[in-house]
Amino acid sequence: MGYYYYDVTYLLVILGAVLSMIASAQVNSTFKRYSRVRSSCGMTGAEAAERILYRNGLTNVRIEHISGNLTDHYDPSSKVLRLSDATYNATSVAAVGVAAHECGHAVQDARGYAPLKFRSALV
């Protein structure tokens, strides 16, 4: 007879993976829907990011264009906001929203927001 060992950790890992997939599908679906809606201001994601950073006095944060879809992120170690193909030159509500979200991380970094420091230490 074989010996079978049941560890609840496996269940937790599977549950975490399923929840991550559901969240990712929701984000992709919402982004796709709102990427078809043009922003009323007509700004691109890069222009919106530039304006938000400037208004918050963050002239030391660079904005870079990176390839991919929803690969946008702020890198606190190099003070760079990276916007993906779907965000950088797009004028949709989704593009401006994603750019604003990433700028929020830069503002948090500049203000020493503790949860961002913790997340950065983990990554």
PAGU-159642 format. One record per residue (C-alpha): residue in three letters; x negated, y negated, z negated. Coordinates in Angstrom, 3 decimals. Layout:
! PAGU-159642
<r aa="Ala" xx="X" yy="Y" zz="Z"/>
...
***
This chain:
! PAGU-159642
<r aa="Met" xx="0.000" yy="0.000" zz="0.000"/>
<r aa="Gly" xx="-1.149" yy="-3.475" zz="0.843"/>
<r aa="Tyr" xx="-1.423" yy="-6.239" zz="-1.669"/>
<r aa="Tyr" xx="0.405" yy="-9.408" zz="-0.717"/>
<r aa="Tyr" xx="-0.336" yy="-12.657" zz="-2.462"/>
<r aa="Tyr" xx="2.120" yy="-15.559" zz="-2.319"/>
<r aa="Asp" xx="0.718" yy="-19.009" zz="-2.927"/>
<r aa="Val" xx="3.082" yy="-21.989" zz="-3.068"/>
<r aa="Thr" xx="0.329" yy="-24.104" zz="-1.487"/>
<r aa="Tyr" xx="1.096" yy="-22.551" zz="1.905"/>
<r aa="Leu" xx="4.705" yy="-23.657" zz="1.618"/>
<r aa="Leu" xx="3.641" yy="-27.183" zz="0.692"/>
<r aa="Val" xx="1.253" yy="-27.396" zz="3.653"/>
<r aa="Ile" xx="3.947" yy="-26.184" zz="6.060"/>
<r aa="Leu" xx="6.482" yy="-28.619" zz="4.582"/>
<r aa="Gly" xx="3.983" yy="-31.475" zz="4.915"/>
<r aa="Ala" xx="3.278" yy="-30.583" zz="8.537"/>
<r aa="Val" xx="6.996" yy="-30.427" zz="9.397"/>
<r aa="Leu" xx="7.680" yy="-33.773" zz="7.721"/>
<r aa="Ser" xx="4.733" yy="-35.333" zz="9.578"/>
<r aa="Met" xx="6.051" yy="-34.055" zz="12.905"/>
<r aa="Ile" xx="9.531" yy="-35.434" zz="12.176"/>
<r aa="Ala" xx="8.104" yy="-38.841" zz="11.200"/>
<r aa="Ser" xx="5.913" yy="-38.937" zz="14.315"/>
<r aa="Ala" xx="8.874" yy="-38.088" zz="16.558"/>
<r aa="Gln" xx="10.918" yy="-40.877" zz="14.946"/>
<r aa="Val" xx="8.144" yy="-43.446" zz="15.447"/>
<r aa="Asn" xx="7.640" yy="-42.416" zz="19.076"/>
<r aa="Ser" xx="11.368" yy="-42.515" zz="19.780"/>
<r aa="Thr" xx="11.818" yy="-45.952" zz="18.225"/>
<r aa="Phe" xx="8.757" yy="-47.341" zz="19.993"/>
<r aa="Lys" xx="9.965" yy="-45.998" zz="23.339"/>
<r aa="Arg" xx="13.427" yy="-47.529" zz="22.854"/>
<r aa="Tyr" xx="12.129" yy="-50.981" zz="21.908"/>
<r aa="Ser" xx="9.312" yy="-50.993" zz="24.453"/>
<r aa="Arg" xx="12.047" yy="-51.602" zz="27.033"/>
<r aa="Val" xx="13.237" yy="-54.768" zz="25.235"/>
<r aa="Arg" xx="11.291" yy="-57.912" zz="26.160"/>
<r aa="Ser" xx="10.416" yy="-60.220" zz="23.262"/>
<r aa="Ser" xx="12.143" yy="-63.583" zz="23.441"/>
<r aa="Cys" xx="8.855" yy="-65.441" zz="22.951"/>
<r aa="Gly" xx="7.242" yy="-63.623" zz="25.896"/>
<r aa="Met" xx="3.977" yy="-63.109" zz="24.004"/>
<r aa="Thr" xx="1.911" yy="-59.999" zz="24.463"/>
<r aa="Gly" xx="0.931" yy="-57.894" zz="21.490"/>
<r aa="Ala" xx="-2.597" yy="-59.333" zz="21.667"/>
<r aa="Glu" xx="-1.302" yy="-62.924" zz="21.719"/>
<r aa="Ala" xx="0.989" yy="-62.255" zz="18.764"/>
<r aa="Ala" xx="-1.892" yy="-60.677" zz="16.829"/>
<r aa="Glu" xx="-4.143" yy="-63.631" zz="17.615"/>
<r aa="Arg" xx="-1.530" yy="-66.080" zz="16.353"/>
<r aa="Ile" xx="-0.814" yy="-64.121" zz="13.157"/>
<r aa="Leu" xx="-4.507" yy="-63.749" zz="12.331"/>
<r aa="Tyr" xx="-5.163" yy="-67.454" zz="12.988"/>
<r aa="Arg" xx="-2.217" yy="-68.552" zz="10.838"/>
<r aa="Asn" xx="-3.606" yy="-66.459" zz="7.991"/>
<r aa="Gly" xx="-7.109" yy="-67.901" zz="8.353"/>
<r aa="Leu" xx="-8.600" yy="-64.628" zz="9.585"/>
<r aa="Thr" xx="-10.928" yy="-65.965" zz="12.263"/>
<r aa="Asn" xx="-13.480" yy="-63.228" zz="11.461"/>
<r aa="Val" xx="-11.210" yy="-60.416" zz="12.737"/>
<r aa="Arg" xx="-11.774" yy="-59.383" zz="16.356"/>
<r aa="Ile" xx="-9.030" yy="-57.995" zz="18.582"/>
<r aa="Glu" xx="-9.992" yy="-55.171" zz="20.941"/>
<r aa="His" xx="-8.136" yy="-53.258" zz="23.626"/>
<r aa="Ile" xx="-8.338" yy="-49.466" zz="23.307"/>
<r aa="Ser" xx="-6.929" yy="-46.690" zz="25.444"/>
<r aa="Gly" xx="-4.073" yy="-44.481" zz="24.405"/>
<r aa="Asn" xx="-0.510" yy="-44.809" zz="23.231"/>
<r aa="Leu" xx="0.193" yy="-45.790" zz="19.619"/>
<r aa="Thr" xx="-3.491" yy="-45.528" zz="18.744"/>
<r aa="Asp" xx="-3.358" yy="-49.041" zz="17.281"/>
<r aa="His" xx="-5.199" yy="-49.576" zz="14.017"/>
<r aa="Tyr" xx="-7.121" yy="-52.035" zz="11.880"/>
<r aa="Asp" xx="-10.666" yy="-51.077" zz="10.915"/>
<r aa="Pro" xx="-11.506" yy="-52.821" zz="7.625"/>
<r aa="Ser" xx="-15.176" yy="-51.786" zz="7.725"/>
<r aa="Ser" xx="-15.841" yy="-53.670" zz="10.968"/>
<r aa="Lys" xx="-12.992" yy="-56.222" zz="10.739"/>
<r aa="Val" xx="-11.563" yy="-55.162" zz="14.107"/>
<r aa="Leu" xx="-7.913" yy="-54.912" zz="15.110"/>
<r aa="Arg" xx="-7.592" yy="-52.362" zz="17.917"/>
<r aa="Leu" xx="-4.488" yy="-52.464" zz="20.085"/>
<r aa="Ser" xx="-3.583" yy="-49.659" zz="22.489"/>
<r aa="Asp" xx="-2.535" yy="-49.854" zz="26.130"/>
<r aa="Ala" xx="1.126" yy="-49.860" zz="25.112"/>
<r aa="Thr" xx="0.611" yy="-52.856" zz="22.813"/>
<r aa="Tyr" xx="-2.230" yy="-55.084" zz="24.003"/>
<r aa="Asn" xx="-0.783" yy="-56.530" zz="27.238"/>
<r aa="Ala" xx="2.876" yy="-55.593" zz="26.721"/>
<r aa="Thr" xx="5.522" yy="-58.242" zz="25.999"/>
<r aa="Ser" xx="8.058" yy="-55.929" zz="24.407"/>
<r aa="Val" xx="9.569" yy="-56.191" zz="20.937"/>
<r aa="Ala" xx="7.816" yy="-52.905" zz="20.116"/>
<r aa="Ala" xx="4.390" yy="-54.234" zz="21.165"/>
<r aa="Val" xx="4.752" yy="-57.418" zz="19.125"/>
<r aa="Gly" xx="6.042" yy="-55.428" zz="16.151"/>
<r aa="Val" xx="3.132" yy="-52.968" zz="16.221"/>
<r aa="Ala" xx="0.617" yy="-55.811" zz="16.592"/>
<r aa="Ala" xx="2.210" yy="-57.626" zz="13.632"/>
<r aa="His" xx="2.115" yy="-54.440" zz="11.556"/>
<r aa="Glu" xx="-1.595" yy="-53.968" zz="12.205"/>
<r aa="Cys" xx="-2.249" yy="-57.636" zz="11.405"/>
<r aa="Gly" xx="-0.555" yy="-56.970" zz="8.088"/>
<r aa="His" xx="-3.358" yy="-54.528" zz="7.273"/>
<r aa="Ala" xx="-5.953" yy="-57.207" zz="8.100"/>
<r aa="Val" xx="-4.164" yy="-59.667" zz="5.801"/>
<r aa="Gln" xx="-4.037" yy="-57.028" zz="3.056"/>
<r aa="Asp" xx="-7.769" yy="-56.431" zz="3.485"/>
<r aa="Ala" xx="-8.535" yy="-60.156" zz="3.262"/>
<r aa="Arg" xx="-6.497" yy="-60.447" zz="0.077"/>
<r aa="Gly" xx="-8.070" yy="-57.375" zz="-1.535"/>
<r aa="Tyr" xx="-4.856" yy="-55.346" zz="-1.645"/>
<r aa="Ala" xx="-5.669" yy="-52.360" zz="-3.896"/>
<r aa="Pro" xx="-3.631" yy="-49.659" zz="-2.049"/>
<r aa="Leu" xx="-5.438" yy="-50.519" zz="1.213"/>
<r aa="Lys" xx="-8.801" yy="-50.208" zz="-0.539"/>
<r aa="Phe" xx="-7.729" yy="-46.830" zz="-1.895"/>
<r aa="Arg" xx="-6.588" yy="-45.647" zz="1.546"/>
<r aa="Ser" xx="-9.826" yy="-46.848" zz="3.132"/>
<r aa="Ala" xx="-11.842" yy="-44.978" zz="0.525"/>
<r aa="Leu" xx="-9.918" yy="-41.775" zz="1.336"/>
<r aa="Val" xx="-10.440" yy="-42.154" zz="5.060"/>
***
